[in-house]
Amino acid sequence: MLPDFLIQKAHTKNGKEVRHLRWWVSLILSMALALGTWNPTGHDFVHYMIRGNPLEGFKPFYILIMFAFWIMALRAIYQSLRWYGALITAAIIIAFVYGLHQYKLVDLSNWNTLGWIGTLGMGLIIWVGLNASIIWKTMTGVYTTDVADEE
């Protein structure tokens, strides 16, 4: 049912079988969080909260859900990239957009375009933050290390 590139399998050094689908699912969820929080169309969490009383109906539920998702995303970003890694990722995205602008593929004088770039860029930062430890393990073989307090 799903295309082959989504469900390809790989084997870890431990012999465990993993599917590439996790990369695509995390990308979709990262973009959904970024686009669902704010986007230039006005169909998002921020615009929904601005309209009317934020404490009516299901709005408190939405606030808590979005807060929980952002806490998880920020924790993943901080744990895997730290703040300097997130800044480097943002700088790479900005450099890529600048290159697109140099070739006149993106108009940076348009505020709507800048809104989309910012929203999609944040989604990519979340995605890299969610997957950085997996990428690091693939490159180095080390999953994570604990910082030892030396006295």
Phi and psi in radians as a Rosetta constraint file:
Dihedral C 1 N 2 CA 2 C 2 CIRCULARHARMONIC -1.562 0.35
Dihedral N 2 CA 2 C 2 N 3 CIRCULARHARMONIC 2.610 0.35
Dihedral C 2 N 3 CA 3 C 3 CIRCULARHARMONIC -1.055 0.35
Dihedral N 3 CA 3 C 3 N 4 CIRCULARHARMONIC 2.674 0.35
Dihedral C 3 N 4 CA 4 C 4 CIRCULARHARMONIC -1.038 0.35
Dihedral N 4 CA 4 C 4 N 5 CIRCULARHARMONIC -0.642 0.35
Dihedral C 4 N 5 CA 5 C 5 CIRCULARHARMONIC -1.175 0.35
Dihedral N 5 CA 5 C 5 N 6 CIRCULARHARMONIC -0.334 0.35
Dihedral C 5 N 6 CA 6 C 6 CIRCULARHARMONIC -1.457 0.35
Dihedral N 6 CA 6 C 6 N 7 CIRCULARHARMONIC -0.508 0.35
Dihedral C 6 N 7 CA 7 C 7 CIRCULARHARMONIC -1.988 0.35
Dihedral N 7 CA 7 C 7 N 8 CIRCULARHARMONIC 0.251 0.35
Dihedral C 7 N 8 CA 8 C 8 CIRCULARHARMONIC -1.025 0.35
Dihedral N 8 CA 8 C 8 N 9 CIRCULARHARMONIC 2.616 0.35
Dihedral C 8 N 9 CA 9 C 9 CIRCULARHARMONIC -1.952 0.35
Dihedral N 9 CA 9 C 9 N 10 CIRCULARHARMONIC 2.629 0.35
Dihedral C 9 N 10 CA 10 C 10 CIRCULARHARMONIC -2.326 0.35
Dihedral N 10 CA 10 C 10 N 11 CIRCULARHARMONIC 2.731 0.35
Dihedral C 10 N 11 CA 11 C 11 CIRCULARHARMONIC -1.965 0.35
Dihedral N 11 CA 11 C 11 N 12 CIRCULARHARMONIC 2.306 0.35
Dihedral C 11 N 12 CA 12 C 12 CIRCULARHARMONIC -1.416 0.35
Dihedral N 12 CA 12 C 12 N 13 CIRCULARHARMONIC 3.009 0.35
Dihedral C 12 N 13 CA 13 C 13 CIRCULARHARMONIC -1.107 0.35
Dihedral N 13 CA 13 C 13 N 14 CIRCULARHARMONIC -0.464 0.35
Dihedral C 13 N 14 CA 14 C 14 CIRCULARHARMONIC -1.393 0.35
Dihedral N 14 CA 14 C 14 N 15 CIRCULARHARMONIC -0.100 0.35
Dihedral C 14 N 15 CA 15 C 15 CIRCULARHARMONIC 1.576 0.35
Dihedral N 15 CA 15 C 15 N 16 CIRCULARHARMONIC 0.064 0.35
Dihedral C 15 N 16 CA 16 C 16 CIRCULARHARMONIC -1.324 0.35
Dihedral N 16 CA 16 C 16 N 17 CIRCULARHARMONIC 2.530 0.35
Dihedral C 16 N 17 CA 17 C 17 CIRCULARHARMONIC -1.753 0.35
Dihedral N 17 CA 17 C 17 N 18 CIRCULARHARMONIC 2.218 0.35
Dihedral C 17 N 18 CA 18 C 18 CIRCULARHARMONIC -2.180 0.35
Dihedral N 18 CA 18 C 18 N 19 CIRCULARHARMONIC 2.618 0.35
Dihedral C 18 N 19 CA 19 C 19 CIRCULARHARMONIC -1.816 0.35
Dihedral N 19 CA 19 C 19 N 20 CIRCULARHARMONIC 2.614 0.35
Dihedral C 19 N 20 CA 20 C 20 CIRCULARHARMONIC -1.290 0.35
Dihedral N 20 CA 20 C 20 N 21 CIRCULARHARMONIC -0.143 0.35
Dihedral C 20 N 21 CA 21 C 21 CIRCULARHARMONIC -1.038 0.35
Dihedral N 21 CA 21 C 21 N 22 CIRCULARHARMONIC -0.516 0.35
Dihedral C 21 N 22 CA 22 C 22 CIRCULARHARMONIC -1.055 0.35
Dihedral N 22 CA 22 C 22 N 23 CIRCULARHARMONIC -0.597 0.35
Dihedral C 22 N 23 CA 23 C 23 CIRCULARHARMONIC -1.127 0.35
Dihedral N 23 CA 23 C 23 N 24 CIRCULARHARMONIC -0.752 0.35
Dihedral C 23 N 24 CA 24 C 24 CIRCULARHARMONIC -1.247 0.35
Dihedral N 24 CA 24 C 24 N 25 CIRCULARHARMONIC -0.695 0.35
Dihedral C 24 N 25 CA 25 C 25 CIRCULARHARMONIC -1.127 0.35
Dihedral N 25 CA 25 C 25 N 26 CIRCULARHARMONIC -0.762 0.35
Dihedral C 25 N 26 CA 26 C 26 CIRCULARHARMONIC -1.161 0.35
Dihedral N 26 CA 26 C 26 N 27 CIRCULARHARMONIC -0.589 0.35
Dihedral C 26 N 27 CA 27 C 27 CIRCULARHARMONIC -1.146 0.35
Dihedral N 27 CA 27 C 27 N 28 CIRCULARHARMONIC -0.777 0.35
Dihedral C 27 N 28 CA 28 C 28 CIRCULARHARMONIC -1.105 0.35
Dihedral N 28 CA 28 C 28 N 29 CIRCULARHARMONIC -0.765 0.35
Dihedral C 28 N 29 CA 29 C 29 CIRCULARHARMONIC -1.165 0.35
Dihedral N 29 CA 29 C 29 N 30 CIRCULARHARMONIC -0.666 0.35
Dihedral C 29 N 30 CA 30 C 30 CIRCULARHARMONIC -1.113 0.35
Dihedral N 30 CA 30 C 30 N 31 CIRCULARHARMONIC -0.794 0.35
Dihedral C 30 N 31 CA 31 C 31 CIRCULARHARMONIC -1.160 0.35
Dihedral N 31 CA 31 C 31 N 32 CIRCULARHARMONIC -0.647 0.35
Dihedral C 31 N 32 CA 32 C 32 CIRCULARHARMONIC -1.103 0.35
Dihedral N 32 CA 32 C 32 N 33 CIRCULARHARMONIC -0.704 0.35
Dihedral C 32 N 33 CA 33 C 33 CIRCULARHARMONIC -1.139 0.35
Dihedral N 33 CA 33 C 33 N 34 CIRCULARHARMONIC -0.809 0.35
Dihedral C 33 N 34 CA 34 C 34 CIRCULARHARMONIC -1.140 0.35
Dihedral N 34 CA 34 C 34 N 35 CIRCULARHARMONIC -0.852 0.35
Dihedral C 34 N 35 CA 35 C 35 CIRCULARHARMONIC -1.203 0.35
Dihedral N 35 CA 35 C 35 N 36 CIRCULARHARMONIC -0.584 0.35
Dihedral C 35 N 36 CA 36 C 36 CIRCULARHARMONIC -1.277 0.35
Dihedral N 36 CA 36 C 36 N 37 CIRCULARHARMONIC -0.429 0.35
Dihedral C 36 N 37 CA 37 C 37 CIRCULARHARMONIC -1.349 0.35
Dihedral N 37 CA 37 C 37 N 38 CIRCULARHARMONIC -0.900 0.35
Dihedral C 37 N 38 CA 38 C 38 CIRCULARHARMONIC -2.726 0.35
Dihedral N 38 CA 38 C 38 N 39 CIRCULARHARMONIC 2.436 0.35
Dihedral C 38 N 39 CA 39 C 39 CIRCULARHARMONIC -2.691 0.35
Dihedral N 39 CA 39 C 39 N 40 CIRCULARHARMONIC 2.785 0.35
Dihedral C 39 N 40 CA 40 C 40 CIRCULARHARMONIC -1.152 0.35
Dihedral N 40 CA 40 C 40 N 41 CIRCULARHARMONIC -0.230 0.35
Dihedral C 40 N 41 CA 41 C 41 CIRCULARHARMONIC -1.310 0.35
Dihedral N 41 CA 41 C 41 N 42 CIRCULARHARMONIC -0.387 0.35
Dihedral C 41 N 42 CA 42 C 42 CIRCULARHARMONIC 1.597 0.35
Dihedral N 42 CA 42 C 42 N 43 CIRCULARHARMONIC -0.024 0.35
Dihedral C 42 N 43 CA 43 C 43 CIRCULARHARMONIC -1.753 0.35
Dihedral N 43 CA 43 C 43 N 44 CIRCULARHARMONIC 1.338 0.35
Dihedral C 43 N 44 CA 44 C 44 CIRCULARHARMONIC -2.714 0.35
Dihedral N 44 CA 44 C 44 N 45 CIRCULARHARMONIC 3.097 0.35
Dihedral C 44 N 45 CA 45 C 45 CIRCULARHARMONIC -1.080 0.35
Dihedral N 45 CA 45 C 45 N 46 CIRCULARHARMONIC -0.832 0.35
Dihedral C 45 N 46 CA 46 C 46 CIRCULARHARMONIC -1.083 0.35
Dihedral N 46 CA 46 C 46 N 47 CIRCULARHARMONIC -0.819 0.35
Dihedral C 46 N 47 CA 47 C 47 CIRCULARHARMONIC -1.150 0.35
Dihedral N 47 CA 47 C 47 N 48 CIRCULARHARMONIC -0.632 0.35
Dihedral C 47 N 48 CA 48 C 48 CIRCULARHARMONIC -1.134 0.35
Dihedral N 48 CA 48 C 48 N 49 CIRCULARHARMONIC -0.692 0.35
Dihedral C 48 N 49 CA 49 C 49 CIRCULARHARMONIC -1.247 0.35
Dihedral N 49 CA 49 C 49 N 50 CIRCULARHARMONIC -0.573 0.35
Dihedral C 49 N 50 CA 50 C 50 CIRCULARHARMONIC -1.179 0.35
Dihedral N 50 CA 50 C 50 N 51 CIRCULARHARMONIC -0.613 0.35
Dihedral C 50 N 51 CA 51 C 51 CIRCULARHARMONIC -1.329 0.35
Dihedral N 51 CA 51 C 51 N 52 CIRCULARHARMONIC 2.052 0.35
Dihedral C 51 N 52 CA 52 C 52 CIRCULARHARMONIC 1.362 0.35
Dihedral N 52 CA 52 C 52 N 53 CIRCULARHARMONIC -2.887 0.35
Dihedral C 52 N 53 CA 53 C 53 CIRCULARHARMONIC -1.393 0.35
Dihedral N 53 CA 53 C 53 N 54 CIRCULARHARMONIC 2.170 0.35
Dihedral C 53 N 54 CA 54 C 54 CIRCULARHARMONIC -1.242 0.35
Dihedral N 54 CA 54 C 54 N 55 CIRCULARHARMONIC -0.127 0.35
Dihedral C 54 N 55 CA 55 C 55 CIRCULARHARMONIC -1.870 0.35
Dihedral N 55 CA 55 C 55 N 56 CIRCULARHARMONIC 0.293 0.35
Dihedral C 55 N 56 CA 56 C 56 CIRCULARHARMONIC -1.798 0.35
Dihedral N 56 CA 56 C 56 N 57 CIRCULARHARMONIC 2.652 0.35
Dihedral C 56 N 57 CA 57 C 57 CIRCULARHARMONIC 1.010 0.35
Dihedral N 57 CA 57 C 57 N 58 CIRCULARHARMONIC -2.301 0.35
Dihedral C 57 N 58 CA 58 C 58 CIRCULARHARMONIC -1.590 0.35
Dihedral N 58 CA 58 C 58 N 59 CIRCULARHARMONIC 0.084 0.35
Dihedral C 58 N 59 CA 59 C 59 CIRCULARHARMONIC -1.038 0.35
Dihedral N 59 CA 59 C 59 N 60 CIRCULARHARMONIC -0.718 0.35
Dihedral C 59 N 60 CA 60 C 60 CIRCULARHARMONIC -1.066 0.35
Dihedral N 60 CA 60 C 60 N 61 CIRCULARHARMONIC -0.637 0.35
Dihedral C 60 N 61 CA 61 C 61 CIRCULARHARMONIC -1.083 0.35
Dihedral N 61 CA 61 C 61 N 62 CIRCULARHARMONIC -0.813 0.35
Dihedral C 61 N 62 CA 62 C 62 CIRCULARHARMONIC -1.093 0.35
Dihedral N 62 CA 62 C 62 N 63 CIRCULARHARMONIC -0.698 0.35
Dihedral C 62 N 63 CA 63 C 63 CIRCULARHARMONIC -1.052 0.35
Dihedral N 63 CA 63 C 63 N 64 CIRCULARHARMONIC -0.821 0.35
Dihedral C 63 N 64 CA 64 C 64 CIRCULARHARMONIC -1.165 0.35
Dihedral N 64 CA 64 C 64 N 65 CIRCULARHARMONIC -0.677 0.35
Dihedral C 64 N 65 CA 65 C 65 CIRCULARHARMONIC -1.123 0.35
Dihedral N 65 CA 65 C 65 N 66 CIRCULARHARMONIC -0.840 0.35
Dihedral C 65 N 66 CA 66 C 66 CIRCULARHARMONIC -1.115 0.35
Dihedral N 66 CA 66 C 66 N 67 CIRCULARHARMONIC -0.690 0.35
Dihedral C 66 N 67 CA 67 C 67 CIRCULARHARMONIC -1.057 0.35
Dihedral N 67 CA 67 C 67 N 68 CIRCULARHARMONIC -0.785 0.35
Dihedral C 67 N 68 CA 68 C 68 CIRCULARHARMONIC -1.114 0.35
Dihedral N 68 CA 68 C 68 N 69 CIRCULARHARMONIC -0.771 0.35
Dihedral C 68 N 69 CA 69 C 69 CIRCULARHARMONIC -1.122 0.35
Dihedral N 69 CA 69 C 69 N 70 CIRCULARHARMONIC -0.691 0.35
Dihedral C 69 N 70 CA 70 C 70 CIRCULARHARMONIC -1.227 0.35
Dihedral N 70 CA 70 C 70 N 71 CIRCULARHARMONIC -0.616 0.35
Dihedral C 70 N 71 CA 71 C 71 CIRCULARHARMONIC -1.079 0.35
Dihedral N 71 CA 71 C 71 N 72 CIRCULARHARMONIC -0.798 0.35
Dihedral C 71 N 72 CA 72 C 72 CIRCULARHARMONIC -1.092 0.35
Dihedral N 72 CA 72 C 72 N 73 CIRCULARHARMONIC -0.748 0.35
Dihedral C 72 N 73 CA 73 C 73 CIRCULARHARMONIC -1.141 0.35
Dihedral N 73 CA 73 C 73 N 74 CIRCULARHARMONIC -0.815 0.35
Dihedral C 73 N 74 CA 74 C 74 CIRCULARHARMONIC -1.140 0.35
Dihedral N 74 CA 74 C 74 N 75 CIRCULARHARMONIC -0.635 0.35
Dihedral C 74 N 75 CA 75 C 75 CIRCULARHARMONIC -1.144 0.35
Dihedral N 75 CA 75 C 75 N 76 CIRCULARHARMONIC -0.742 0.35
Dihedral C 75 N 76 CA 76 C 76 CIRCULARHARMONIC -1.113 0.35
Dihedral N 76 CA 76 C 76 N 77 CIRCULARHARMONIC -0.746 0.35
Dihedral C 76 N 77 CA 77 C 77 CIRCULARHARMONIC -1.095 0.35
Dihedral N 77 CA 77 C 77 N 78 CIRCULARHARMONIC -0.821 0.35
Dihedral C 77 N 78 CA 78 C 78 CIRCULARHARMONIC -1.166 0.35
Dihedral N 78 CA 78 C 78 N 79 CIRCULARHARMONIC -0.718 0.35
Dihedral C 78 N 79 CA 79 C 79 CIRCULARHARMONIC -1.184 0.35
Dihedral N 79 CA 79 C 79 N 80 CIRCULARHARMONIC -0.684 0.35
Dihedral C 79 N 80 CA 80 C 80 CIRCULARHARMONIC -1.649 0.35
Dihedral N 80 CA 80 C 80 N 81 CIRCULARHARMONIC -0.581 0.35
Dihedral C 80 N 81 CA 81 C 81 CIRCULARHARMONIC -1.903 0.35
Dihedral N 81 CA 81 C 81 N 82 CIRCULARHARMONIC -0.428 0.35
Dihedral C 81 N 82 CA 82 C 82 CIRCULARHARMONIC 1.102 0.35
Dihedral N 82 CA 82 C 82 N 83 CIRCULARHARMONIC 3.132 0.35
Dihedral C 82 N 83 CA 83 C 83 CIRCULARHARMONIC -1.286 0.35
Dihedral N 83 CA 83 C 83 N 84 CIRCULARHARMONIC -0.610 0.35
Dihedral C 83 N 84 CA 84 C 84 CIRCULARHARMONIC -1.176 0.35
Dihedral N 84 CA 84 C 84 N 85 CIRCULARHARMONIC -0.605 0.35
Dihedral C 84 N 85 CA 85 C 85 CIRCULARHARMONIC -1.156 0.35
Dihedral N 85 CA 85 C 85 N 86 CIRCULARHARMONIC -0.684 0.35
Dihedral C 85 N 86 CA 86 C 86 CIRCULARHARMONIC -1.141 0.35
Dihedral N 86 CA 86 C 86 N 87 CIRCULARHARMONIC -0.681 0.35
Dihedral C 86 N 87 CA 87 C 87 CIRCULARHARMONIC -1.168 0.35
Dihedral N 87 CA 87 C 87 N 88 CIRCULARHARMONIC -0.687 0.35
Dihedral C 87 N 88 CA 88 C 88 CIRCULARHARMONIC -1.125 0.35
Dihedral N 88 CA 88 C 88 N 89 CIRCULARHARMONIC -0.737 0.35
Dihedral C 88 N 89 CA 89 C 89 CIRCULARHARMONIC -1.066 0.35
Dihedral N 89 CA 89 C 89 N 90 CIRCULARHARMONIC -0.769 0.35
Dihedral C 89 N 90 CA 90 C 90 CIRCULARHARMONIC -1.087 0.35
Dihedral N 90 CA 90 C 90 N 91 CIRCULARHARMONIC -0.707 0.35
Dihedral C 90 N 91 CA 91 C 91 CIRCULARHARMONIC -1.114 0.35
Dihedral N 91 CA 91 C 91 N 92 CIRCULARHARMONIC -0.664 0.35
Dihedral C 91 N 92 CA 92 C 92 CIRCULARHARMONIC -1.125 0.35
Dihedral N 92 CA 92 C 92 N 93 CIRCULARHARMONIC -0.751 0.35
Dihedral C 92 N 93 CA 93 C 93 CIRCULARHARMONIC -1.104 0.35
Dihedral N 93 CA 93 C 93 N 94 CIRCULARHARMONIC -0.752 0.35
Dihedral C 93 N 94 CA 94 C 94 CIRCULARHARMONIC -1.105 0.35
Dihedral N 94 CA 94 C 94 N 95 CIRCULARHARMONIC -0.721 0.35
Dihedral C 94 N 95 CA 95 C 95 CIRCULARHARMONIC -1.121 0.35
Dihedral N 95 CA 95 C 95 N 96 CIRCULARHARMONIC -0.664 0.35
Dihedral C 95 N 96 CA 96 C 96 CIRCULARHARMONIC -1.137 0.35
Dihedral N 96 CA 96 C 96 N 97 CIRCULARHARMONIC -0.777 0.35
Dihedral C 96 N 97 CA 97 C 97 CIRCULARHARMONIC -1.127 0.35
Dihedral N 97 CA 97 C 97 N 98 CIRCULARHARMONIC -0.676 0.35
Dihedral C 97 N 98 CA 98 C 98 CIRCULARHARMONIC -1.063 0.35
Dihedral N 98 CA 98 C 98 N 99 CIRCULARHARMONIC -0.728 0.35
Dihedral C 98 N 99 CA 99 C 99 CIRCULARHARMONIC -1.074 0.35
Dihedral N 99 CA 99 C 99 N 100 CIRCULARHARMONIC -0.745 0.35
Dihedral C 99 N 100 CA 100 C 100 CIRCULARHARMONIC -1.066 0.35
Dihedral N 100 CA 100 C 100 N 101 CIRCULARHARMONIC -0.678 0.35
Dihedral C 100 N 101 CA 101 C 101 CIRCULARHARMONIC -1.156 0.35
Dihedral N 101 CA 101 C 101 N 102 CIRCULARHARMONIC -0.693 0.35
Dihedral C 101 N 102 CA 102 C 102 CIRCULARHARMONIC -1.084 0.35
Dihedral N 102 CA 102 C 102 N 103 CIRCULARHARMONIC -0.593 0.35
Dihedral C 102 N 103 CA 103 C 103 CIRCULARHARMONIC -1.582 0.35
Dihedral N 103 CA 103 C 103 N 104 CIRCULARHARMONIC 0.202 0.35
Dihedral C 103 N 104 CA 104 C 104 CIRCULARHARMONIC 1.037 0.35
Dihedral N 104 CA 104 C 104 N 105 CIRCULARHARMONIC 0.584 0.35
Dihedral C 104 N 105 CA 105 C 105 CIRCULARHARMONIC -1.617 0.35
Dihedral N 105 CA 105 C 105 N 106 CIRCULARHARMONIC -0.322 0.35
Dihedral C 105 N 106 CA 106 C 106 CIRCULARHARMONIC -2.356 0.35
Dihedral N 106 CA 106 C 106 N 107 CIRCULARHARMONIC 2.334 0.35
Dihedral C 106 N 107 CA 107 C 107 CIRCULARHARMONIC -1.712 0.35
Dihedral N 107 CA 107 C 107 N 108 CIRCULARHARMONIC 1.844 0.35
Dihedral C 107 N 108 CA 108 C 108 CIRCULARHARMONIC -1.438 0.35
Dihedral N 108 CA 108 C 108 N 109 CIRCULARHARMONIC -0.006 0.35
Dihedral C 108 N 109 CA 109 C 109 CIRCULARHARMONIC -1.524 0.35
Dihedral N 109 CA 109 C 109 N 110 CIRCULARHARMONIC -0.153 0.35
Dihedral C 109 N 110 CA 110 C 110 CIRCULARHARMONIC -1.585 0.35
Dihedral N 110 CA 110 C 110 N 111 CIRCULARHARMONIC 2.086 0.35
Dihedral C 110 N 111 CA 111 C 111 CIRCULARHARMONIC -1.140 0.35
Dihedral N 111 CA 111 C 111 N 112 CIRCULARHARMONIC -0.581 0.35
Dihedral C 111 N 112 CA 112 C 112 CIRCULARHARMONIC -1.112 0.35
Dihedral N 112 CA 112 C 112 N 113 CIRCULARHARMONIC -0.747 0.35
Dihedral C 112 N 113 CA 113 C 113 CIRCULARHARMONIC -1.107 0.35
Dihedral N 113 CA 113 C 113 N 114 CIRCULARHARMONIC -0.763 0.35
Dihedral C 113 N 114 CA 114 C 114 CIRCULARHARMONIC -1.077 0.35
Dihedral N 114 CA 114 C 114 N 115 CIRCULARHARMONIC -0.650 0.35
Dihedral C 114 N 115 CA 115 C 115 CIRCULARHARMONIC -1.086 0.35
Dihedral N 115 CA 115 C 115 N 116 CIRCULARHARMONIC -0.774 0.35
Dihedral C 115 N 116 CA 116 C 116 CIRCULARHARMONIC -1.142 0.35
Dihedral N 116 CA 116 C 116 N 117 CIRCULARHARMONIC -0.713 0.35
Dihedral C 116 N 117 CA 117 C 117 CIRCULARHARMONIC -1.090 0.35
Dihedral N 117 CA 117 C 117 N 118 CIRCULARHARMONIC -0.782 0.35
Dihedral C 117 N 118 CA 118 C 118 CIRCULARHARMONIC -1.104 0.35
Dihedral N 118 CA 118 C 118 N 119 CIRCULARHARMONIC -0.754 0.35
Dihedral C 118 N 119 CA 119 C 119 CIRCULARHARMONIC -1.169 0.35
Dihedral N 119 CA 119 C 119 N 120 CIRCULARHARMONIC -0.854 0.35
Dihedral C 119 N 120 CA 120 C 120 CIRCULARHARMONIC -1.182 0.35
Dihedral N 120 CA 120 C 120 N 121 CIRCULARHARMONIC -0.595 0.35
Dihedral C 120 N 121 CA 121 C 121 CIRCULARHARMONIC -1.102 0.35
Dihedral N 121 CA 121 C 121 N 122 CIRCULARHARMONIC -0.719 0.35
Dihedral C 121 N 122 CA 122 C 122 CIRCULARHARMONIC -1.124 0.35
Dihedral N 122 CA 122 C 122 N 123 CIRCULARHARMONIC -0.688 0.35
Dihedral C 122 N 123 CA 123 C 123 CIRCULARHARMONIC -1.054 0.35
Dihedral N 123 CA 123 C 123 N 124 CIRCULARHARMONIC -0.699 0.35
Dihedral C 123 N 124 CA 124 C 124 CIRCULARHARMONIC -1.181 0.35
Dihedral N 124 CA 124 C 124 N 125 CIRCULARHARMONIC -0.672 0.35
Dihedral C 124 N 125 CA 125 C 125 CIRCULARHARMONIC -1.096 0.35
Dihedral N 125 CA 125 C 125 N 126 CIRCULARHARMONIC -0.744 0.35
Dihedral C 125 N 126 CA 126 C 126 CIRCULARHARMONIC -1.072 0.35
Dihedral N 126 CA 126 C 126 N 127 CIRCULARHARMONIC -0.781 0.35
Dihedral C 126 N 127 CA 127 C 127 CIRCULARHARMONIC -1.075 0.35
Dihedral N 127 CA 127 C 127 N 128 CIRCULARHARMONIC -0.797 0.35
Dihedral C 127 N 128 CA 128 C 128 CIRCULARHARMONIC -1.108 0.35
Dihedral N 128 CA 128 C 128 N 129 CIRCULARHARMONIC -0.702 0.35
Dihedral C 128 N 129 CA 129 C 129 CIRCULARHARMONIC -1.095 0.35
Dihedral N 129 CA 129 C 129 N 130 CIRCULARHARMONIC -0.657 0.35
Dihedral C 129 N 130 CA 130 C 130 CIRCULARHARMONIC -1.235 0.35
Dihedral N 130 CA 130 C 130 N 131 CIRCULARHARMONIC -0.518 0.35
Dihedral C 130 N 131 CA 131 C 131 CIRCULARHARMONIC -1.925 0.35
Dihedral N 131 CA 131 C 131 N 132 CIRCULARHARMONIC -0.016 0.35
Dihedral C 131 N 132 CA 132 C 132 CIRCULARHARMONIC -1.080 0.35
Dihedral N 132 CA 132 C 132 N 133 CIRCULARHARMONIC -0.664 0.35
Dihedral C 132 N 133 CA 133 C 133 CIRCULARHARMONIC -1.179 0.35
Dihedral N 133 CA 133 C 133 N 134 CIRCULARHARMONIC -0.594 0.35
Dihedral C 133 N 134 CA 134 C 134 CIRCULARHARMONIC -1.205 0.35
Dihedral N 134 CA 134 C 134 N 135 CIRCULARHARMONIC -0.732 0.35
Dihedral C 134 N 135 CA 135 C 135 CIRCULARHARMONIC -1.110 0.35
Dihedral N 135 CA 135 C 135 N 136 CIRCULARHARMONIC -0.762 0.35
Dihedral C 135 N 136 CA 136 C 136 CIRCULARHARMONIC -1.081 0.35
Dihedral N 136 CA 136 C 136 N 137 CIRCULARHARMONIC -0.750 0.35
Dihedral C 136 N 137 CA 137 C 137 CIRCULARHARMONIC -1.121 0.35
Dihedral N 137 CA 137 C 137 N 138 CIRCULARHARMONIC -0.691 0.35
Dihedral C 137 N 138 CA 138 C 138 CIRCULARHARMONIC -1.124 0.35
Dihedral N 138 CA 138 C 138 N 139 CIRCULARHARMONIC -0.707 0.35
Dihedral C 138 N 139 CA 139 C 139 CIRCULARHARMONIC -1.318 0.35
Dihedral N 139 CA 139 C 139 N 140 CIRCULARHARMONIC -0.711 0.35
Dihedral C 139 N 140 CA 140 C 140 CIRCULARHARMONIC -1.909 0.35
Dihedral N 140 CA 140 C 140 N 141 CIRCULARHARMONIC -0.385 0.35
Dihedral C 140 N 141 CA 141 C 141 CIRCULARHARMONIC 1.531 0.35
Dihedral N 141 CA 141 C 141 N 142 CIRCULARHARMONIC -0.106 0.35
Dihedral C 141 N 142 CA 142 C 142 CIRCULARHARMONIC -1.816 0.35
Dihedral N 142 CA 142 C 142 N 143 CIRCULARHARMONIC 2.186 0.35
Dihedral C 142 N 143 CA 143 C 143 CIRCULARHARMONIC -1.390 0.35
Dihedral N 143 CA 143 C 143 N 144 CIRCULARHARMONIC -0.955 0.35
Dihedral C 143 N 144 CA 144 C 144 CIRCULARHARMONIC -2.790 0.35
Dihedral N 144 CA 144 C 144 N 145 CIRCULARHARMONIC 2.697 0.35
Dihedral C 144 N 145 CA 145 C 145 CIRCULARHARMONIC -2.257 0.35
Dihedral N 145 CA 145 C 145 N 146 CIRCULARHARMONIC 2.618 0.35
Dihedral C 145 N 146 CA 146 C 146 CIRCULARHARMONIC -1.633 0.35
Dihedral N 146 CA 146 C 146 N 147 CIRCULARHARMONIC 2.475 0.35
Dihedral C 146 N 147 CA 147 C 147 CIRCULARHARMONIC -1.402 0.35
Dihedral N 147 CA 147 C 147 N 148 CIRCULARHARMONIC 2.137 0.35
Dihedral C 147 N 148 CA 148 C 148 CIRCULARHARMONIC -1.601 0.35
Dihedral N 148 CA 148 C 148 N 149 CIRCULARHARMONIC 2.330 0.35
Dihedral C 148 N 149 CA 149 C 149 CIRCULARHARMONIC -1.434 0.35
Dihedral N 149 CA 149 C 149 N 150 CIRCULARHARMONIC 2.025 0.35
Dihedral C 149 N 150 CA 150 C 150 CIRCULARHARMONIC -1.685 0.35
Dihedral N 150 CA 150 C 150 N 151 CIRCULARHARMONIC 2.375 0.35
